[in-house]
Amino acid sequence: MNEALLGDVPTKKPKVSVVMDESLKAALEKWAEKESRTVSNLCELILKGAARDAGYLDASGDDEEGND
């Protein structure tokens, strides 16, 4: 789903800005569209998996101190 269609969806989660190549942005948009996700949601999913694999999050998605 495209973020432009959703507008500003309110969230209590912290926001992070990321600078990337246009080609990576386009690839993420295509991937997110295929999975009916926003780019933001897709990035969160990818980053959670990477943080879990690196040992910074436990299997439940909480960080090592138990904070989500």
mmCIF file of the N, C-alpha and C atoms, coordinates in Angstrom:
data_MODEL
# 
_entry.id   MODEL 
# 
loop_
_atom_site.group_PDB 
_atom_site.id 
_atom_site.type_symbol 
_atom_site.label_atom_id 
_atom_site.label_alt_id 
_atom_site.label_comp_id 
_atom_site.label_asym_id 
_atom_site.label_entity_id 
_atom_site.label_seq_id 
_atom_site.pdbx_PDB_ins_code 
_atom_site.Cartn_x 
_atom_site.Cartn_y 
_atom_site.Cartn_z 
_atom_site.occupancy 
_atom_site.B_iso_or_equiv 
_atom_site.pdbx_formal_charge 
_atom_site.auth_seq_id 
_atom_site.auth_comp_id 
_atom_site.auth_asym_id 
_atom_site.auth_atom_id 
_atom_site.pdbx_PDB_model_num 
ATOM 1   N N  . MET A 1 1  ? 0.855  -1.177  0.000  1.00 0.00 ? 1  MET A N  1 
ATOM 2   C CA . MET A 1 1  ? 0.000  0.000   0.000  1.00 0.00 ? 1  MET A CA 1 
ATOM 3   C C  . MET A 1 1  ? 0.897  1.234   0.000  1.00 0.00 ? 1  MET A C  1 
ATOM 4   N N  . ASN A 1 2  ? 0.576  2.207   -0.742 1.00 0.00 ? 2  ASN A N  1 
ATOM 5   C CA . ASN A 1 2  ? 1.376  3.403   -0.896 1.00 0.00 ? 2  ASN A CA 1 
ATOM 6   C C  . ASN A 1 2  ? 1.114  4.381   0.242  1.00 0.00 ? 2  ASN A C  1 
ATOM 7   N N  . GLU A 1 3  ? 2.190  4.962   0.817  1.00 0.00 ? 3  GLU A N  1 
ATOM 8   C CA . GLU A 1 3  ? 2.026  5.922   1.907  1.00 0.00 ? 3  GLU A CA 1 
ATOM 9   C C  . GLU A 1 3  ? 1.190  7.130   1.498  1.00 0.00 ? 3  GLU A C  1 
ATOM 10  N N  . ALA A 1 4  ? 1.250  7.503   0.219  1.00 0.00 ? 4  ALA A N  1 
ATOM 11  C CA . ALA A 1 4  ? 0.483  8.655   -0.251 1.00 0.00 ? 4  ALA A CA 1 
ATOM 12  C C  . ALA A 1 4  ? -1.012 8.424   -0.091 1.00 0.00 ? 4  ALA A C  1 
ATOM 13  N N  . LEU A 1 5  ? -1.439 7.184   -0.184 1.00 0.00 ? 5  LEU A N  1 
ATOM 14  C CA . LEU A 1 5  ? -2.855 6.866   -0.016 1.00 0.00 ? 5  LEU A CA 1 
ATOM 15  C C  . LEU A 1 5  ? -3.285 6.946   1.442  1.00 0.00 ? 5  LEU A C  1 
ATOM 16  N N  . LEU A 1 6  ? -2.354 6.696   2.355  1.00 0.00 ? 6  LEU A N  1 
ATOM 17  C CA . LEU A 1 6  ? -2.676 6.678   3.775  1.00 0.00 ? 6  LEU A CA 1 
ATOM 18  C C  . LEU A 1 6  ? -2.570 8.051   4.424  1.00 0.00 ? 6  LEU A C  1 
ATOM 19  N N  . GLY A 1 7  ? -1.802 8.932   3.834  1.00 0.00 ? 7  GLY A N  1 
ATOM 20  C CA . GLY A 1 7  ? -1.560 10.215  4.473  1.00 0.00 ? 7  GLY A CA 1 
ATOM 21  C C  . GLY A 1 7  ? -0.675 10.013  5.688  1.00 0.00 ? 7  GLY A C  1 
ATOM 22  N N  . ASP A 1 8  ? -0.796 10.893  6.664  1.00 0.00 ? 8  ASP A N  1 
ATOM 23  C CA . ASP A 1 8  ? -0.020 10.769  7.894  1.00 0.00 ? 8  ASP A CA 1 
ATOM 24  C C  . ASP A 1 8  ? -0.798 9.940   8.895  1.00 0.00 ? 8  ASP A C  1 
ATOM 25  N N  . VAL A 1 9  ? -0.460 8.659   8.984  1.00 0.00 ? 9  VAL A N  1 
ATOM 26  C CA . VAL A 1 9  ? -1.109 7.776   9.941  1.00 0.00 ? 9  VAL A CA 1 
ATOM 27  C C  . VAL A 1 9  ? -0.459 8.025   11.296 1.00 0.00 ? 9  VAL A C  1 
ATOM 28  N N  . PRO A 1 10 ? -1.267 8.379   12.321 1.00 0.00 ? 10 PRO A N  1 
ATOM 29  C CA . PRO A 1 10 ? -0.675 8.664   13.625 1.00 0.00 ? 10 PRO A CA 1 
ATOM 30  C C  . PRO A 1 10 ? -0.021 7.416   14.224 1.00 0.00 ? 10 PRO A C  1 
ATOM 31  N N  . THR A 1 11 ? 1.135  7.608   14.826 1.00 0.00 ? 11 THR A N  1 
ATOM 32  C CA . THR A 1 11 ? 1.836  6.524   15.493 1.00 0.00 ? 11 THR A CA 1 
ATOM 33  C C  . THR A 1 11 ? 2.595  7.078   16.685 1.00 0.00 ? 11 THR A C  1 
ATOM 34  N N  . LYS A 1 12 ? 2.759  6.252   17.691 1.00 0.00 ? 12 LYS A N  1 
ATOM 35  C CA . LYS A 1 12 ? 3.551  6.636   18.853 1.00 0.00 ? 12 LYS A CA 1 
ATOM 36  C C  . LYS A 1 12 ? 4.987  6.154   18.707 1.00 0.00 ? 12 LYS A C  1 
ATOM 37  N N  . LYS A 1 13 ? 5.266  5.437   17.624 1.00 0.00 ? 13 LYS A N  1 
ATOM 38  C CA . LYS A 1 13 ? 6.614  4.927   17.408 1.00 0.00 ? 13 LYS A CA 1 
ATOM 39  C C  . LYS A 1 13 ? 7.540  6.077   17.012 1.00 0.00 ? 13 LYS A C  1 
ATOM 40  N N  . PRO A 1 14 ? 8.808  6.005   17.433 1.00 0.00 ? 14 PRO A N  1 
ATOM 41  C CA . PRO A 1 14 ? 9.764  7.028   17.005 1.00 0.00 ? 14 PRO A CA 1 
ATOM 42  C C  . PRO A 1 14 ? 9.991  6.955   15.498 1.00 0.00 ? 14 PRO A C  1 
ATOM 43  N N  . LYS A 1 15 ? 10.319 8.089   14.911 1.00 0.00 ? 15 LYS A N  1 
ATOM 44  C CA . LYS A 1 15 ? 10.571 8.155   13.468 1.00 0.00 ? 15 LYS A CA 1 
ATOM 45  C C  . LYS A 1 15 ? 12.064 8.320   13.220 1.00 0.00 ? 15 LYS A C  1 
ATOM 46  N N  . VAL A 1 16 ? 12.531 7.744   12.121 1.00 0.00 ? 16 VAL A N  1 
ATOM 47  C CA . VAL A 1 16 ? 13.931 7.806   11.731 1.00 0.00 ? 16 VAL A CA 1 
ATOM 48  C C  . VAL A 1 16 ? 13.993 8.174   10.257 1.00 0.00 ? 16 VAL A C  1 
ATOM 49  N N  . SER A 1 17 ? 14.863 9.098   9.909  1.00 0.00 ? 17 SER A N  1 
ATOM 50  C CA . SER A 1 17 ? 15.072 9.451   8.499  1.00 0.00 ? 17 SER A CA 1 
ATOM 51  C C  . SER A 1 17 ? 16.264 8.668   7.969  1.00 0.00 ? 17 SER A C  1 
ATOM 52  N N  . VAL A 1 18 ? 16.173 8.242   6.718  1.00 0.00 ? 18 VAL A N  1 
ATOM 53  C CA . VAL A 1 18 ? 17.236 7.468   6.090  1.00 0.00 ? 18 VAL A CA 1 
ATOM 54  C C  . VAL A 1 18 ? 17.524 8.073   4.722  1.00 0.00 ? 18 VAL A C  1 
ATOM 55  N N  . VAL A 1 19 ? 18.796 8.198   4.399  1.00 0.00 ? 19 VAL A N  1 
ATOM 56  C CA . VAL A 1 19 ? 19.214 8.674   3.083  1.00 0.00 ? 19 VAL A CA 1 
ATOM 57  C C  . VAL A 1 19 ? 19.685 7.460   2.294  1.00 0.00 ? 19 VAL A C  1 
ATOM 58  N N  . MET A 1 20 ? 19.182 7.318   1.055  1.00 0.00 ? 20 MET A N  1 
ATOM 59  C CA . MET A 1 20 ? 19.541 6.156   0.233  1.00 0.00 ? 20 MET A CA 1 
ATOM 60  C C  . MET A 1 20 ? 19.546 6.536   -1.235 1.00 0.00 ? 20 MET A C  1 
ATOM 61  N N  . ASP A 1 21 ? 20.135 5.663   -2.038 1.00 0.00 ? 21 ASP A N  1 
ATOM 62  C CA . ASP A 1 21 ? 20.132 5.845   -3.487 1.00 0.00 ? 21 ASP A CA 1 
ATOM 63  C C  . ASP A 1 21 ? 18.712 5.727   -4.022 1.00 0.00 ? 21 ASP A C  1 
ATOM 64  N N  . GLU A 1 22 ? 18.443 6.425   -5.103 1.00 0.00 ? 22 GLU A N  1 
ATOM 65  C CA . GLU A 1 22 ? 17.128 6.384   -5.744 1.00 0.00 ? 22 GLU A CA 1 
ATOM 66  C C  . GLU A 1 22 ? 16.760 4.964   -6.163 1.00 0.00 ? 22 GLU A C  1 
ATOM 67  N N  . SER A 1 23 ? 17.750 4.198   -6.625 1.00 0.00 ? 23 SER A N  1 
ATOM 68  C CA . SER A 1 23 ? 17.468 2.824   -7.065 1.00 0.00 ? 23 SER A CA 1 
ATOM 69  C C  . SER A 1 23 ? 17.023 1.941   -5.899 1.00 0.00 ? 23 SER A C  1 
ATOM 70  N N  . LEU A 1 24 ? 17.608 2.126   -4.722 1.00 0.00 ? 24 LEU A N  1 
ATOM 71  C CA . LEU A 1 24 ? 17.188 1.362   -3.543 1.00 0.00 ? 24 LEU A CA 1 
ATOM 72  C C  . LEU A 1 24 ? 15.788 1.771   -3.116 1.00 0.00 ? 24 LEU A C  1 
ATOM 73  N N  . LYS A 1 25 ? 15.500 3.058   -3.155 1.00 0.00 ? 25 LYS A N  1 
ATOM 74  C CA . LYS A 1 25 ? 14.161 3.548   -2.812 1.00 0.00 ? 25 LYS A CA 1 
ATOM 75  C C  . LYS A 1 25 ? 13.122 2.941   -3.752 1.00 0.00 ? 25 LYS A C  1 
ATOM 76  N N  . ALA A 1 26 ? 13.422 2.925   -5.037 1.00 0.00 ? 26 ALA A N  1 
ATOM 77  C CA . ALA A 1 26 ? 12.498 2.349   -6.017 1.00 0.00 ? 26 ALA A CA 1 
ATOM 78  C C  . ALA A 1 26 ? 12.298 0.854   -5.771 1.00 0.00 ? 26 ALA A C  1 
ATOM 79  N N  . ALA A 1 27 ? 13.380 0.154   -5.437 1.00 0.00 ? 27 ALA A N  1 
ATOM 80  C CA . ALA A 1 27 ? 13.278 -1.280  -5.161 1.00 0.00 ? 27 ALA A CA 1 
ATOM 81  C C  . ALA A 1 27 ? 12.424 -1.539  -3.925 1.00 0.00 ? 27 ALA A C  1 
ATOM 82  N N  . LEU A 1 28 ? 12.595 -0.732  -2.881 1.00 0.00 ? 28 LEU A N  1 
ATOM 83  C CA . LEU A 1 28 ? 11.791 -0.888  -1.665 1.00 0.00 ? 28 LEU A CA 1 
ATOM 84  C C  . LEU A 1 28 ? 10.320 -0.592  -1.937 1.00 0.00 ? 28 LEU A C  1 
ATOM 85  N N  . GLU A 1 29 ? 10.051 0.428   -2.750 1.00 0.00 ? 29 GLU A N  1 
ATOM 86  C CA . GLU A 1 29 ? 8.662  0.749   -3.099 1.00 0.00 ? 29 GLU A CA 1 
ATOM 87  C C  . GLU A 1 29 ? 8.011  -0.406  -3.859 1.00 0.00 ? 29 GLU A C  1 
ATOM 88  N N  . LYS A 1 30 ? 8.746  -0.995  -4.788 1.00 0.00 ? 30 LYS A N  1 
ATOM 89  C CA . LYS A 1 30 ? 8.224  -2.119  -5.573 1.00 0.00 ? 30 LYS A CA 1 
ATOM 90  C C  . LYS A 1 30 ? 7.960  -3.324  -4.668 1.00 0.00 ? 30 LYS A C  1 
ATOM 91  N N  . TRP A 1 31 ? 8.898  -3.618  -3.778 1.00 0.00 ? 31 TRP A N  1 
ATOM 92  C CA . TRP A 1 31 ? 8.780  -4.732  -2.842 1.00 0.00 ? 31 TRP A CA 1 
ATOM 93  C C  . TRP A 1 31 ? 7.596  -4.518  -1.906 1.00 0.00 ? 31 TRP A C  1 
ATOM 94  N N  . ALA A 1 32 ? 7.484  -3.310  -1.356 1.00 0.00 ? 32 ALA A N  1 
ATOM 95  C CA . ALA A 1 32 ? 6.388  -2.992  -0.436 1.00 0.00 ? 32 ALA A CA 1 
ATOM 96  C C  . ALA A 1 32 ? 5.040  -3.115  -1.136 1.00 0.00 ? 32 ALA A C  1 
ATOM 97  N N  . GLU A 1 33 ? 4.954  -2.619  -2.341 1.00 0.00 ? 33 GLU A N  1 
ATOM 98  C CA . GLU A 1 33 ? 3.707  -2.703  -3.110 1.00 0.00 ? 33 GLU A CA 1 
ATOM 99  C C  . GLU A 1 33 ? 3.308  -4.159  -3.330 1.00 0.00 ? 33 GLU A C  1 
ATOM 100 N N  . LYS A 1 34 ? 4.268  -4.988  -3.667 1.00 0.00 ? 34 LYS A N  1 
ATOM 101 C CA . LYS A 1 34 ? 3.997  -6.407  -3.922 1.00 0.00 ? 34 LYS A CA 1 
ATOM 102 C C  . LYS A 1 34 ? 3.461  -7.107  -2.674 1.00 0.00 ? 34 LYS A C  1 
ATOM 103 N N  . GLU A 1 35 ? 3.918  -6.668  -1.491 1.00 0.00 ? 35 GLU A N  1 
ATOM 104 C CA . GLU A 1 35 ? 3.493  -7.281  -0.233 1.00 0.00 ? 35 GLU A CA 1 
ATOM 105 C C  . GLU A 1 35 ? 2.365  -6.506  0.450  1.00 0.00 ? 35 GLU A C  1 
ATOM 106 N N  . SER A 1 36 ? 1.798  -5.532  -0.236 1.00 0.00 ? 36 SER A N  1 
ATOM 107 C CA . SER A 1 36 ? 0.713  -4.692  0.306  1.00 0.00 ? 36 SER A CA 1 
ATOM 108 C C  . SER A 1 36 ? 1.102  -4.065  1.643  1.00 0.00 ? 36 SER A C  1 
ATOM 109 N N  . ARG A 1 37 ? 2.314  -3.531  1.684  1.00 0.00 ? 37 ARG A N  1 
ATOM 110 C CA . ARG A 1 37 ? 2.830  -2.858  2.877  1.00 0.00 ? 37 ARG A CA 1 
ATOM 111 C C  . ARG A 1 37 ? 3.231  -1.439  2.503  1.00 0.00 ? 37 ARG A C  1 
ATOM 112 N N  . THR A 1 38 ? 3.425  -0.615  3.520  1.00 0.00 ? 38 THR A N  1 
ATOM 113 C CA . THR A 1 38 ? 4.058  0.672   3.288  1.00 0.00 ? 38 THR A CA 1 
ATOM 114 C C  . THR A 1 38 ? 5.566  0.437   3.262  1.00 0.00 ? 38 THR A C  1 
ATOM 115 N N  . VAL A 1 39 ? 6.300  1.353   2.680  1.00 0.00 ? 39 VAL A N  1 
ATOM 116 C CA . VAL A 1 39 ? 7.757  1.256   2.688  1.00 0.00 ? 39 VAL A CA 1 
ATOM 117 C C  . VAL A 1 39 ? 8.254  1.294   4.130  1.00 0.00 ? 39 VAL A C  1 
ATOM 118 N N  . SER A 1 40 ? 7.662  2.128   4.948  1.00 0.00 ? 40 SER A N  1 
ATOM 119 C CA . SER A 1 40 ? 8.044  2.220   6.352  1.00 0.00 ? 40 SER A CA 1 
ATOM 120 C C  . SER A 1 40 ? 7.860  0.885   7.061  1.00 0.00 ? 40 SER A C  1 
ATOM 121 N N  . ASN A 1 41 ? 6.718  0.243   6.855  1.00 0.00 ? 41 ASN A N  1 
ATOM 122 C CA . ASN A 1 41 ? 6.447  -1.045  7.485  1.00 0.00 ? 41 ASN A CA 1 
ATOM 123 C C  . ASN A 1 41 ? 7.414  -2.112  6.984  1.00 0.00 ? 41 ASN A C  1 
ATOM 124 N N  . LEU A 1 42 ? 7.698  -2.112  5.696  1.00 0.00 ? 42 LEU A N  1 
ATOM 125 C CA . LEU A 1 42 ? 8.644  -3.069  5.132  1.00 0.00 ? 42 LEU A CA 1 
ATOM 126 C C  . LEU A 1 42 ? 10.033 -2.867  5.732  1.00 0.00 ? 42 LEU A C  1 
ATOM 127 N N  . CYS A 1 43 ? 10.467 -1.621  5.829  1.00 0.00 ? 43 CYS A N  1 
ATOM 128 C CA . CYS A 1 43 ? 11.787 -1.334  6.403  1.00 0.00 ? 43 CYS A CA 1 
ATOM 129 C C  . CYS A 1 43 ? 11.858 -1.785  7.858  1.00 0.00 ? 43 CYS A C  1 
ATOM 130 N N  . GLU A 1 44 ? 10.794 -1.558  8.613  1.00 0.00 ? 44 GLU A N  1 
ATOM 131 C CA . GLU A 1 44 ? 10.772 -2.014  10.006 1.00 0.00 ? 44 GLU A CA 1 
ATOM 132 C C  . GLU A 1 44 ? 10.909 -3.535  10.059 1.00 0.00 ? 44 GLU A C  1 
ATOM 133 N N  . LEU A 1 45 ? 10.190 -4.241  9.203  1.00 0.00 ? 45 LEU A N  1 
ATOM 134 C CA . LEU A 1 45 ? 10.255 -5.701  9.156  1.00 0.00 ? 45 LEU A CA 1 
ATOM 135 C C  . LEU A 1 45 ? 11.678 -6.177  8.829  1.00 0.00 ? 45 LEU A C  1 
ATOM 136 N N  . ILE A 1 46 ? 12.292 -5.563  7.823  1.00 0.00 ? 46 ILE A N  1 
ATOM 137 C CA . ILE A 1 46 ? 13.651 -5.930  7.417  1.00 0.00 ? 46 ILE A CA 1 
ATOM 138 C C  . ILE A 1 46 ? 14.638 -5.650  8.547  1.00 0.00 ? 46 ILE A C  1 
ATOM 139 N N  . LEU A 1 47 ? 14.528 -4.471  9.156  1.00 0.00 ? 47 LEU A N  1 
ATOM 140 C CA . LEU A 1 47 ? 15.464 -4.088  10.212 1.00 0.00 ? 47 LEU A CA 1 
ATOM 141 C C  . LEU A 1 47 ? 15.291 -4.935  11.468 1.00 0.00 ? 47 LEU A C  1 
ATOM 142 N N  . LYS A 1 48 ? 14.060 -5.288  11.815 1.00 0.00 ? 48 LYS A N  1 
ATOM 143 C CA . LYS A 1 48 ? 13.841 -6.179  12.966 1.00 0.00 ? 48 LYS A CA 1 
ATOM 144 C C  . LYS A 1 48 ? 14.511 -7.524  12.730 1.00 0.00 ? 48 LYS A C  1 
ATOM 145 N N  . GLY A 1 49 ? 14.359 -8.062  11.523 1.00 0.00 ? 49 GLY A N  1 
ATOM 146 C CA . GLY A 1 49 ? 14.998 -9.338  11.205 1.00 0.00 ? 49 GLY A CA 1 
ATOM 147 C C  . GLY A 1 49 ? 16.513 -9.251  11.305 1.00 0.00 ? 49 GLY A C  1 
ATOM 148 N N  . ALA A 1 50 ? 17.078 -8.176  10.798 1.00 0.00 ? 50 ALA A N  1 
ATOM 149 C CA . ALA A 1 50 ? 18.531 -7.996  10.846 1.00 0.00 ? 50 ALA A CA 1 
ATOM 150 C C  . ALA A 1 50 ? 19.018 -7.830  12.286 1.00 0.00 ? 50 ALA A C  1 
ATOM 151 N N  . ALA A 1 51 ? 18.286 -7.050  13.089 1.00 0.00 ? 51 ALA A N  1 
ATOM 152 C CA . ALA A 1 51 ? 18.665 -6.847  14.491 1.00 0.00 ? 51 ALA A CA 1 
ATOM 153 C C  . ALA A 1 51 ? 18.539 -8.151  15.281 1.00 0.00 ? 51 ALA A C  1 
ATOM 154 N N  . ARG A 1 52 ? 17.518 -8.933  14.979 1.00 0.00 ? 52 ARG A N  1 
ATOM 155 C CA . ARG A 1 52 ? 17.334 -10.239 15.632 1.00 0.00 ? 52 ARG A CA 1 
ATOM 156 C C  . ARG A 1 52 ? 18.484 -11.173 15.248 1.00 0.00 ? 52 ARG A C  1 
ATOM 157 N N  . ASP A 1 53 ? 18.804 -11.232 13.957 1.00 0.00 ? 53 ASP A N  1 
ATOM 158 C CA . ASP A 1 53 ? 19.888 -12.099 13.480 1.00 0.00 ? 53 ASP A CA 1 
ATOM 159 C C  . ASP A 1 53 ? 21.238 -11.709 14.082 1.00 0.00 ? 53 ASP A C  1 
ATOM 160 N N  . ALA A 1 54 ? 21.435 -10.422 14.343 1.00 0.00 ? 54 ALA A N  1 
ATOM 161 C CA . ALA A 1 54 ? 22.692 -9.934  14.909 1.00 0.00 ? 54 ALA A CA 1 
ATOM 162 C C  . ALA A 1 54 ? 22.734 -10.053 16.429 1.00 0.00 ? 54 ALA A C  1 
ATOM 163 N N  . GLY A 1 55 ? 21.618 -10.485 17.032 1.00 0.00 ? 55 GLY A N  1 
ATOM 164 C CA . GLY A 1 55 ? 21.593 -10.676 18.479 1.00 0.00 ? 55 GLY A CA 1 
ATOM 165 C C  . GLY A 1 55 ? 21.179 -9.462  19.283 1.00 0.00 ? 55 GLY A C  1 
ATOM 166 N N  . TYR A 1 56 ? 20.646 -8.432  18.633 1.00 0.00 ? 56 TYR A N  1 
ATOM 167 C CA . TYR A 1 56 ? 20.218 -7.232  19.345 1.00 0.00 ? 56 TYR A CA 1 
ATOM 168 C C  . TYR A 1 56 ? 18.758 -7.285  19.764 1.00 0.00 ? 56 TYR A C  1 
ATOM 169 N N  . LEU A 1 57 ? 17.974 -8.175  19.186 1.00 0.00 ? 57 LEU A N  1 
ATOM 170 C CA . LEU A 1 57 ? 16.579 -8.396  19.576 1.00 0.00 ? 57 LEU A CA 1 
ATOM 171 C C  . LEU A 1 57 ? 16.397 -9.872  19.855 1.00 0.00 ? 57 LEU A C  1 
ATOM 172 N N  . ASP A 1 58 ? 15.550 -10.184 20.842 1.00 0.00 ? 58 ASP A N  1 
ATOM 173 C CA . ASP A 1 58 ? 15.236 -11.596 21.053 1.00 0.00 ? 58 ASP A CA 1 
ATOM 174 C C  . ASP A 1 58 ? 14.156 -12.022 20.064 1.00 0.00 ? 58 ASP A C  1 
ATOM 175 N N  . ALA A 1 59 ? 13.770 -13.260 20.098 1.00 0.00 ? 59 ALA A N  1 
ATOM 176 C CA . ALA A 1 59 ? 12.827 -13.805 19.115 1.00 0.00 ? 59 ALA A CA 1 
ATOM 177 C C  . ALA A 1 59 ? 11.477 -13.114 19.139 1.00 0.00 ? 59 ALA A C  1 
ATOM 178 N N  . SER A 1 60 ? 11.087 -12.532 20.282 1.00 0.00 ? 60 SER A N  1 
ATOM 179 C CA . SER A 1 60 ? 9.787  -11.858 20.375 1.00 0.00 ? 60 SER A CA 1 
ATOM 180 C C  . SER A 1 60 ? 9.810  -10.471 19.751 1.00 0.00 ? 60 SER A C  1 
ATOM 181 N N  . GLY A 1 61 ? 11.007 -9.968  19.433 1.00 0.00 ? 61 GLY A N  1 
ATOM 182 C CA . GLY A 1 61 ? 11.122 -8.634  18.855 1.00 0.00 ? 61 GLY A CA 1 
ATOM 183 C C  . GLY A 1 61 ? 11.524 -7.584  19.861 1.00 0.00 ? 61 GLY A C  1 
ATOM 184 N N  . ASP A 1 62 ? 11.676 -7.990  21.138 1.00 0.00 ? 62 ASP A N  1 
ATOM 185 C CA . ASP A 1 62 ? 12.116 -7.053  22.169 1.00 0.00 ? 62 ASP A CA 1 
ATOM 186 C C  . ASP A 1 62 ? 13.628 -6.938  22.136 1.00 0.00 ? 62 ASP A C  1 
ATOM 187 N N  . ASP A 1 63 ? 14.142 -5.761  22.534 1.00 0.00 ? 63 ASP A N  1 
ATOM 188 C CA . ASP A 1 63 ? 15.593 -5.643  22.612 1.00 0.00 ? 63 ASP A CA 1 
ATOM 189 C C  . ASP A 1 63 ? 16.094 -6.412  23.830 1.00 0.00 ? 63 ASP A C  1 
ATOM 190 N N  . GLU A 1 64 ? 17.392 -6.482  24.010 1.00 0.00 ? 64 GLU A N  1 
ATOM 191 C CA . GLU A 1 64 ? 17.956 -7.315  25.067 1.00 0.00 ? 64 GLU A CA 1 
ATOM 192 C C  . GLU A 1 64 ? 17.534 -6.880  26.465 1.00 0.00 ? 64 GLU A C  1 
ATOM 193 N N  . GLU A 1 65 ? 17.171 -5.623  26.650 1.00 0.00 ? 65 GLU A N  1 
ATOM 194 C CA . GLU A 1 65 ? 16.704 -5.149  27.947 1.00 0.00 ? 65 GLU A CA 1 
ATOM 195 C C  . GLU A 1 65 ? 15.212 -5.376  28.125 1.00 0.00 ? 65 GLU A C  1 
ATOM 196 N N  . GLY A 1 66 ? 14.552 -5.895  27.114 1.00 0.00 ? 66 GLY A N  1 
ATOM 197 C CA . GLY A 1 66 ? 13.120 -6.151  27.204 1.00 0.00 ? 66 GLY A CA 1 
ATOM 198 C C  . GLY A 1 66 ? 12.261 -4.984  26.769 1.00 0.00 ? 66 GLY A C  1 
ATOM 199 N N  . ASN A 1 67 ? 12.857 -3.968  26.162 1.00 0.00 ? 67 ASN A N  1 
ATOM 200 C CA . ASN A 1 67 ? 12.102 -2.816  25.660 1.00 0.00 ? 67 ASN A CA 1 
ATOM 201 C C  . ASN A 1 67 ? 11.792 -3.031  24.204 1.00 0.00 ? 67 ASN A C  1 
ATOM 202 N N  . ASP A 1 68 ? 10.601 -2.628  23.790 1.00 0.00 ? 68 ASP A N  1 
ATOM 203 C CA . ASP A 1 68 ? 10.240 -2.773  22.381 1.00 0.00 ? 68 ASP A CA 1 
ATOM 204 C C  . ASP A 1 68 ? 10.188 -1.430  21.725 1.00 0.00 ? 68 ASP A C  1 
# 
